[in-house]
Amino acid sequence: MKAIYLEGEDREADTLGVKGLGELVLICVAPAIANAVFNTTGRRLRALPITAEALL
């Protein structure tokens, strides 16, 4: 993983003026995997971790 620093500040989103995007990208991973499991198996799992035992 490589950190890239951008010029400028964002005082509206953060009082320090820091721009952060990493957290927003990581939030979507677990729901995407859960939806893929649902589309494949037809069973909606709402708790993590998703295990084979939970699908049985």
N, CA, C and O atoms as a Maestro MAE file, in Angstrom:
{
 s_m_m2io_version
 :::
 2.0.0
}

f_m_ct {
 s_m_title
 :::
 protein
 m_atom[224] {
  # First column is atom index #
  i_m_mmod_type
  r_m_x_coord
  r_m_y_coord
  r_m_z_coord
  i_m_residue_number
  s_m_chain_name
  s_m_pdb_residue_name
  s_m_pdb_atom_name
  i_m_atomic_number
  :::
  1 25 0.852 -1.163 0.000 1 A "MET " " N  " 7
  2 3 0.000 0.000 0.000 1 A "MET " " CA " 6
  3 2 0.901 1.230 0.000 1 A "MET " " C  " 6
  4 15 1.918 1.280 0.691 1 A "MET " " O  " 8
  5 25 0.511 2.187 -0.769 2 A "LYS " " N  " 7
  6 3 1.313 3.404 -0.878 2 A "LYS " " CA " 6
  7 2 0.445 4.605 -0.544 2 A "LYS " " C  " 6
  8 15 -0.652 4.750 -1.085 2 A "LYS " " O  " 8
  9 25 0.923 5.458 0.333 3 A "ALA " " N  " 7
  10 3 0.206 6.681 0.698 3 A "ALA " " CA " 6
  11 2 0.592 7.796 -0.268 3 A "ALA " " C  " 6
  12 15 1.767 8.010 -0.563 3 A "ALA " " O  " 8
  13 25 -0.425 8.496 -0.749 4 A "ILE " " N  " 7
  14 3 -0.198 9.630 -1.640 4 A "ILE " " CA " 6
  15 2 -0.771 10.868 -0.964 4 A "ILE " " C  " 6
  16 15 -1.940 10.882 -0.578 4 A "ILE " " O  " 8
  17 25 0.028 11.883 -0.822 5 A "TYR " " N  " 7
  18 3 -0.406 13.107 -0.178 5 A "TYR " " CA " 6
  19 2 -0.822 14.132 -1.218 5 A "TYR " " C  " 6
  20 15 -0.099 14.384 -2.182 5 A "TYR " " O  " 8
  21 25 -1.987 14.717 -1.017 6 A "LEU " " N  " 7
  22 3 -2.517 15.709 -1.938 6 A "LEU " " CA " 6
  23 2 -2.367 17.100 -1.344 6 A "LEU " " C  " 6
  24 15 -2.427 17.283 -0.128 6 A "LEU " " O  " 8
  25 25 -2.178 18.048 -2.196 7 A "GLU " " N  " 7
  26 3 -2.086 19.442 -1.757 7 A "GLU " " CA " 6
  27 2 -3.466 19.962 -1.397 7 A "GLU " " C  " 6
  28 15 -4.470 19.486 -1.927 7 A "GLU " " O  " 8
  29 25 -3.519 20.928 -0.507 8 A "GLY " " N  " 7
  30 3 -4.775 21.569 -0.154 8 A "GLY " " CA " 6
  31 2 -5.336 21.067 1.164 8 A "GLY " " C  " 6
  32 15 -4.869 20.077 1.727 8 A "GLY " " O  " 8
  33 25 -6.336 21.768 1.632 9 A "GLU " " N  " 7
  34 3 -6.975 21.434 2.898 9 A "GLU " " CA " 6
  35 2 -8.478 21.293 2.703 9 A "GLU " " C  " 6
  36 15 -9.049 21.841 1.760 9 A "GLU " " O  " 8
  37 25 -9.109 20.551 3.606 10 A "ASP " " N  " 7
  38 3 -10.561 20.396 3.589 10 A "ASP " " CA " 6
  39 2 -11.073 20.656 5.002 10 A "ASP " " C  " 6
  40 15 -11.273 19.721 5.778 10 A "ASP " " O  " 8
  41 25 -11.283 21.917 5.331 11 A "ARG " " N  " 7
  42 3 -11.707 22.304 6.675 11 A "ARG " " CA " 6
  43 2 -13.175 21.972 6.945 11 A "ARG " " C  " 6
  44 15 -13.584 21.930 8.105 11 A "ARG " " O  " 8
  45 25 -13.964 21.740 5.917 12 A "GLU " " N  " 7
  46 3 -15.369 21.395 6.124 12 A "GLU " " CA " 6
  47 2 -15.533 19.961 6.617 12 A "GLU " " C  " 6
  48 15 -16.395 19.688 7.452 12 A "GLU " " O  " 8
  49 25 -14.721 19.052 6.113 13 A "ALA " " N  " 7
  50 3 -14.820 17.643 6.495 13 A "ALA " " CA " 6
  51 2 -14.087 17.355 7.793 13 A "ALA " " C  " 6
  52 15 -14.482 16.457 8.537 13 A "ALA " " O  " 8
  53 25 -13.026 18.101 8.079 14 A "ASP " " N  " 7
  54 3 -12.205 17.833 9.253 14 A "ASP " " CA " 6
  55 2 -11.603 19.143 9.751 14 A "ASP " " C  " 6
  56 15 -11.165 19.974 8.955 14 A "ASP " " O  " 8
  57 25 -11.584 19.322 11.058 15 A "THR " " N  " 7
  58 3 -11.058 20.569 11.615 15 A "THR " " CA " 6
  59 2 -9.553 20.704 11.403 15 A "THR " " C  " 6
  60 15 -9.027 21.817 11.427 15 A "THR " " O  " 8
  61 25 -8.855 19.591 11.196 16 A "LEU " " N  " 7
  62 3 -7.422 19.644 10.937 16 A "LEU " " CA " 6
  63 2 -7.099 19.945 9.478 16 A "LEU " " C  " 6
  64 15 -5.960 20.267 9.139 16 A "LEU " " O  " 8
  65 25 -8.106 19.838 8.620 17 A "GLY " " N  " 7
  66 3 -7.896 20.082 7.200 17 A "GLY " " CA " 6
  67 2 -7.364 18.869 6.460 17 A "GLY " " C  " 6
  68 15 -6.879 18.987 5.334 17 A "GLY " " O  " 8
  69 25 -7.453 17.710 7.084 18 A "VAL " " N  " 7
  70 3 -6.903 16.483 6.506 18 A "VAL " " CA " 6
  71 2 -7.902 15.864 5.542 18 A "VAL " " C  " 6
  72 15 -9.097 15.799 5.831 18 A "VAL " " O  " 8
  73 25 -7.411 15.413 4.403 19 A "LYS " " N  " 7
  74 3 -8.245 14.697 3.444 19 A "LYS " " CA " 6
  75 2 -7.969 13.209 3.613 19 A "LYS " " C  " 6
  76 15 -6.828 12.764 3.485 19 A "LYS " " O  " 8
  77 25 -9.018 12.440 3.900 20 A "GLY " " N  " 7
  78 3 -8.850 11.004 4.043 20 A "GLY " " CA " 6
  79 2 -9.876 10.271 3.219 20 A "GLY " " C  " 6
  80 15 -11.058 10.612 3.248 20 A "GLY " " O  " 8
  81 25 -9.438 9.259 2.476 21 A "LEU " " N  " 7
  82 3 -10.358 8.497 1.644 21 A "LEU " " CA " 6
  83 2 -10.269 7.006 1.921 21 A "LEU " " C  " 6
  84 15 -11.164 6.261 1.521 21 A "LEU " " O  " 8
  85 25 -9.232 6.552 2.584 22 A "GLY " " N  " 7
  86 3 -9.034 5.131 2.808 22 A "GLY " " CA " 6
  87 2 -10.168 4.468 3.557 22 A "GLY " " C  " 6
  88 15 -10.556 3.351 3.217 22 A "GLY " " O  " 8
  89 25 -10.714 5.131 4.574 23 A "GLU " " N  " 7
  90 3 -11.792 4.544 5.352 23 A "GLU " " CA " 6
  91 2 -13.044 4.358 4.517 23 A "GLU " " C  " 6
  92 15 -13.746 3.361 4.687 23 A "GLU " " O  " 8
  93 25 -13.340 5.266 3.640 24 A "LEU " " N  " 7
  94 3 -14.537 5.170 2.809 24 A "LEU " " CA " 6
  95 2 -14.466 3.980 1.864 24 A "LEU " " C  " 6
  96 15 -15.479 3.330 1.606 24 A "LEU " " O  " 8
  97 25 -13.301 3.695 1.356 25 A "VAL " " N  " 7
  98 3 -13.141 2.583 0.431 25 A "VAL " " CA " 6
  99 2 -13.286 1.256 1.156 25 A "VAL " " C  " 6
  100 15 -13.873 0.324 0.607 25 A "VAL " " O  " 8
  101 25 -12.769 1.143 2.372 26 A "LEU " " N  " 7
  102 3 -12.805 -0.115 3.111 26 A "LEU " " CA " 6
  103 2 -14.190 -0.460 3.636 26 A "LEU " " C  " 6
  104 15 -14.470 -1.635 3.875 26 A "LEU " " O  " 8
  105 25 -15.057 0.513 3.822 27 A "ILE " " N  " 7
  106 3 -16.389 0.275 4.363 27 A "ILE " " CA " 6
  107 2 -17.215 -0.591 3.421 27 A "ILE " " C  " 6
  108 15 -18.076 -1.337 3.888 27 A "ILE " " O  " 8
  109 25 -16.991 -0.520 2.138 28 A "CYS " " N  " 7
  110 3 -17.828 -1.216 1.148 28 A "CYS " " CA " 6
  111 2 -17.449 -2.670 0.929 28 A "CYS " " C  " 6
  112 15 -18.200 -3.385 0.266 28 A "CYS " " O  " 8
  113 25 -16.340 -3.141 1.443 29 A "VAL " " N  " 7
  114 3 -15.864 -4.488 1.138 29 A "VAL " " CA " 6
  115 2 -16.758 -5.559 1.744 29 A "VAL " " C  " 6
  116 15 -17.198 -6.457 1.026 29 A "VAL " " O  " 8
  117 25 -17.040 -5.495 3.039 30 A "ALA " " N  " 7
  118 3 -17.840 -6.538 3.702 30 A "ALA " " CA " 6
  119 2 -19.256 -6.640 3.133 30 A "ALA " " C  " 6
  120 15 -19.712 -7.754 2.877 30 A "ALA " " O  " 8
  121 25 -19.976 -5.528 2.922 31 A "PRO " " N  " 7
  122 3 -21.300 -5.650 2.306 31 A "PRO " " CA " 6
  123 2 -21.251 -6.221 0.893 31 A "PRO " " C  " 6
  124 15 -22.161 -6.948 0.494 31 A "PRO " " O  " 8
  125 25 -20.218 -5.909 0.137 32 A "ALA " " N  " 7
  126 3 -20.103 -6.442 -1.217 32 A "ALA " " CA " 6
  127 2 -19.910 -7.956 -1.182 32 A "ALA " " C  " 6
  128 15 -20.495 -8.674 -1.993 32 A "ALA " " O  " 8
  129 25 -19.101 -8.440 -0.256 33 A "ILE " " N  " 7
  130 3 -18.902 -9.884 -0.126 33 A "ILE " " CA " 6
  131 2 -20.184 -10.545 0.351 33 A "ILE " " C  " 6
  132 15 -20.550 -11.610 -0.147 33 A "ILE " " O  " 8
  133 25 -20.878 -9.927 1.318 34 A "ALA " " N  " 7
  134 3 -22.138 -10.491 1.808 34 A "ALA " " CA " 6
  135 2 -23.180 -10.559 0.692 34 A "ALA " " C  " 6
  136 15 -23.929 -11.533 0.614 34 A "ALA " " O  " 8
  137 25 -23.240 -9.553 -0.167 35 A "ASN " " N  " 7
  138 3 -24.175 -9.578 -1.302 35 A "ASN " " CA " 6
  139 2 -23.788 -10.644 -2.317 35 A "ASN " " C  " 6
  140 15 -24.663 -11.274 -2.912 35 A "ASN " " O  " 8
  141 25 -22.491 -10.856 -2.523 36 A "ALA " " N  " 7
  142 3 -22.049 -11.905 -3.438 36 A "ALA " " CA " 6
  143 2 -22.437 -13.278 -2.897 36 A "ALA " " C  " 6
  144 15 -22.849 -14.154 -3.657 36 A "ALA " " O  " 8
  145 25 -22.304 -13.465 -1.580 37 A "VAL " " N  " 7
  146 3 -22.712 -14.728 -0.961 37 A "VAL " " CA " 6
  147 2 -24.217 -14.910 -1.107 37 A "VAL " " C  " 6
  148 15 -24.675 -16.012 -1.406 37 A "VAL " " O  " 8
  149 25 -24.989 -13.855 -0.905 38 A "PHE " " N  " 7
  150 3 -26.439 -13.930 -1.059 38 A "PHE " " CA " 6
  151 2 -26.837 -14.273 -2.492 38 A "PHE " " C  " 6
  152 15 -27.711 -15.111 -2.717 38 A "PHE " " O  " 8
  153 25 -26.194 -13.624 -3.455 39 A "ASN " " N  " 7
  154 3 -26.512 -13.891 -4.861 39 A "ASN " " CA " 6
  155 2 -26.150 -15.316 -5.260 39 A "ASN " " C  " 6
  156 15 -26.805 -15.903 -6.122 39 A "ASN " " O  " 8
  157 25 -25.125 -15.872 -4.647 40 A "THR " " N  " 7
  158 3 -24.689 -17.224 -4.972 40 A "THR " " CA " 6
  159 2 -25.528 -18.286 -4.274 40 A "THR " " C  " 6
  160 15 -25.922 -19.278 -4.887 40 A "THR " " O  " 8
  161 25 -25.800 -18.071 -2.983 41 A "THR " " N  " 7
  162 3 -26.447 -19.118 -2.187 41 A "THR " " CA " 6
  163 2 -27.927 -18.870 -1.952 41 A "THR " " C  " 6
  164 15 -28.671 -19.813 -1.681 41 A "THR " " O  " 8
  165 25 -28.368 -17.628 -2.050 42 A "GLY " " N  " 7
  166 3 -29.760 -17.300 -1.748 42 A "GLY " " CA " 6
  167 2 -30.016 -17.108 -0.263 42 A "GLY " " C  " 6
  168 15 -31.160 -16.918 0.149 42 A "GLY " " O  " 8
  169 25 -28.975 -17.155 0.536 43 A "ARG " " N  " 7
  170 3 -29.125 -16.983 1.983 43 A "ARG " " CA " 6
  171 2 -28.495 -15.670 2.408 43 A "ARG " " C  " 6
  172 15 -27.318 -15.424 2.144 43 A "ARG " " O  " 8
  173 25 -29.283 -14.823 3.069 44 A "ARG " " N  " 7
  174 3 -28.810 -13.509 3.512 44 A "ARG " " CA " 6
  175 2 -28.171 -13.649 4.889 44 A "ARG " " C  " 6
  176 15 -28.840 -14.028 5.850 44 A "ARG " " O  " 8
  177 25 -26.879 -13.344 4.988 45 A "LEU " " N  " 7
  178 3 -26.156 -13.381 6.257 45 A "LEU " " CA " 6
  179 2 -25.941 -11.951 6.716 45 A "LEU " " C  " 6
  180 15 -25.466 -11.112 5.950 45 A "LEU " " O  " 8
  181 25 -26.286 -11.674 7.950 46 A "ARG " " N  " 7
  182 3 -26.183 -10.307 8.467 46 A "ARG " " CA " 6
  183 2 -25.175 -10.172 9.588 46 A "ARG " " C  " 6
  184 15 -25.122 -9.139 10.255 46 A "ARG " " O  " 8
  185 25 -24.370 -11.211 9.804 47 A "ALA " " N  " 7
  186 3 -23.353 -11.160 10.856 47 A "ALA " " CA " 6
  187 2 -22.004 -11.579 10.276 47 A "ALA " " C  " 6
  188 15 -21.926 -12.444 9.404 47 A "ALA " " O  " 8
  189 25 -20.973 -10.963 10.766 48 A "LEU " " N  " 7
  190 3 -19.612 -11.301 10.353 48 A "LEU " " CA " 6
  191 2 -18.930 -12.070 11.465 48 A "LEU " " C  " 6
  192 15 -19.253 -11.843 12.631 48 A "LEU " " O  " 8
  193 25 -18.035 -12.939 11.176 49 A "PRO " " N  " 7
  194 3 -17.524 -13.321 9.871 49 A "PRO " " CA " 6
  195 2 -18.475 -14.273 9.169 49 A "PRO " " C  " 6
  196 15 -19.253 -14.973 9.816 49 A "PRO " " O  " 8
  197 25 -18.414 -14.298 7.862 50 A "ILE " " N  " 7
  198 3 -19.209 -15.224 7.068 50 A "ILE " " CA " 6
  199 2 -18.440 -16.538 6.992 50 A "ILE " " C  " 6
  200 15 -17.346 -16.595 6.431 50 A "ILE " " O  " 8
  201 25 -19.011 -17.576 7.551 51 A "THR " " N  " 7
  202 3 -18.349 -18.873 7.584 51 A "THR " " CA " 6
  203 2 -19.201 -19.912 6.880 51 A "THR " " C  " 6
  204 15 -20.382 -19.689 6.612 51 A "THR " " O  " 8
  205 25 -18.594 -21.041 6.586 52 A "ALA " " N  " 7
  206 3 -19.325 -22.143 5.959 52 A "ALA " " CA " 6
  207 2 -20.411 -22.653 6.899 52 A "ALA " " C  " 6
  208 15 -21.490 -23.035 6.445 52 A "ALA " " O  " 8
  209 25 -20.144 -22.664 8.191 53 A "GLU " " N  " 7
  210 3 -21.136 -23.112 9.168 53 A "GLU " " CA " 6
  211 2 -22.373 -22.218 9.167 53 A "GLU " " C  " 6
  212 15 -23.485 -22.700 9.383 53 A "GLU " " O  " 8
  213 25 -22.189 -20.936 8.929 54 A "ALA " " N  " 7
  214 3 -23.331 -20.013 8.905 54 A "ALA " " CA " 6
  215 2 -24.213 -20.263 7.690 54 A "ALA " " C  " 6
  216 15 -25.401 -19.941 7.717 54 A "ALA " " O  " 8
  217 25 -23.658 -20.825 6.633 55 A "LEU " " N  " 7
  218 3 -24.423 -21.096 5.426 55 A "LEU " " CA " 6
  219 2 -25.210 -22.392 5.502 55 A "LEU " " C  " 6
  220 15 -26.159 -22.584 4.741 55 A "LEU " " O  " 8
  221 25 -24.828 -23.286 6.412 56 A "LEU " " N  " 7
  222 3 -25.493 -24.580 6.524 56 A "LEU " " CA " 6
  223 2 -26.781 -24.496 7.303 56 A "LEU " " C  " 6
  224 15 -27.459 -25.507 7.485 56 A "LEU " " O  " 8
  :::
 }
 m_bond[223] {
  # First column is bond index #
  i_m_from
  i_m_to
  i_m_order
  :::
  1 1 2 1
  2 2 3 1
  3 3 4 2
  4 3 5 1
  5 5 6 1
  6 6 7 1
  7 7 8 2
  8 7 9 1
  9 9 10 1
  10 10 11 1
  11 11 12 2
  12 11 13 1
  13 13 14 1
  14 14 15 1
  15 15 16 2
  16 15 17 1
  17 17 18 1
  18 18 19 1
  19 19 20 2
  20 19 21 1
  21 21 22 1
  22 22 23 1
  23 23 24 2
  24 23 25 1
  25 25 26 1
  26 26 27 1
  27 27 28 2
  28 27 29 1
  29 29 30 1
  30 30 31 1
  31 31 32 2
  32 31 33 1
  33 33 34 1
  34 34 35 1
  35 35 36 2
  36 35 37 1
  37 37 38 1
  38 38 39 1
  39 39 40 2
  40 39 41 1
  41 41 42 1
  42 42 43 1
  43 43 44 2
  44 43 45 1
  45 45 46 1
  46 46 47 1
  47 47 48 2
  48 47 49 1
  49 49 50 1
  50 50 51 1
  51 51 52 2
  52 51 53 1
  53 53 54 1
  54 54 55 1
  55 55 56 2
  56 55 57 1
  57 57 58 1
  58 58 59 1
  59 59 60 2
  60 59 61 1
  61 61 62 1
  62 62 63 1
  63 63 64 2
  64 63 65 1
  65 65 66 1
  66 66 67 1
  67 67 68 2
  68 67 69 1
  69 69 70 1
  70 70 71 1
  71 71 72 2
  72 71 73 1
  73 73 74 1
  74 74 75 1
  75 75 76 2
  76 75 77 1
  77 77 78 1
  78 78 79 1
  79 79 80 2
  80 79 81 1
  81 81 82 1
  82 82 83 1
  83 83 84 2
  84 83 85 1
  85 85 86 1
  86 86 87 1
  87 87 88 2
  88 87 89 1
  89 89 90 1
  90 90 91 1
  91 91 92 2
  92 91 93 1
  93 93 94 1
  94 94 95 1
  95 95 96 2
  96 95 97 1
  97 97 98 1
  98 98 99 1
  99 99 100 2
  100 99 101 1
  101 101 102 1
  102 102 103 1
  103 103 104 2
  104 103 105 1
  105 105 106 1
  106 106 107 1
  107 107 108 2
  108 107 109 1
  109 109 110 1
  110 110 111 1
  111 111 112 2
  112 111 113 1
  113 113 114 1
  114 114 115 1
  115 115 116 2
  116 115 117 1
  117 117 118 1
  118 118 119 1
  119 119 120 2
  120 119 121 1
  121 121 122 1
  122 122 123 1
  123 123 124 2
  124 123 125 1
  125 125 126 1
  126 126 127 1
  127 127 128 2
  128 127 129 1
  129 129 130 1
  130 130 131 1
  131 131 132 2
  132 131 133 1
  133 133 134 1
  134 134 135 1
  135 135 136 2
  136 135 137 1
  137 137 138 1
  138 138 139 1
  139 139 140 2
  140 139 141 1
  141 141 142 1
  142 142 143 1
  143 143 144 2
  144 143 145 1
  145 145 146 1
  146 146 147 1
  147 147 148 2
  148 147 149 1
  149 149 150 1
  150 150 151 1
  151 151 152 2
  152 151 153 1
  153 153 154 1
  154 154 155 1
  155 155 156 2
  156 155 157 1
  157 157 158 1
  158 158 159 1
  159 159 160 2
  160 159 161 1
  161 161 162 1
  162 162 163 1
  163 163 164 2
  164 163 165 1
  165 165 166 1
  166 166 167 1
  167 167 168 2
  168 167 169 1
  169 169 170 1
  170 170 171 1
  171 171 172 2
  172 171 173 1
  173 173 174 1
  174 174 175 1
  175 175 176 2
  176 175 177 1
  177 177 178 1
  178 178 179 1
  179 179 180 2
  180 179 181 1
  181 181 182 1
  182 182 183 1
  183 183 184 2
  184 183 185 1
  185 185 186 1
  186 186 187 1
  187 187 188 2
  188 187 189 1
  189 189 190 1
  190 190 191 1
  191 191 192 2
  192 191 193 1
  193 193 194 1
  194 194 195 1
  195 195 196 2
  196 195 197 1
  197 197 198 1
  198 198 199 1
  199 199 200 2
  200 199 201 1
  201 201 202 1
  202 202 203 1
  203 203 204 2
  204 203 205 1
  205 205 206 1
  206 206 207 1
  207 207 208 2
  208 207 209 1
  209 209 210 1
  210 210 211 1
  211 211 212 2
  212 211 213 1
  213 213 214 1
  214 214 215 1
  215 215 216 2
  216 215 217 1
  217 217 218 1
  218 218 219 1
  219 219 220 2
  220 219 221 1
  221 221 222 1
  222 222 223 1
  223 223 224 2
  :::
 }
}
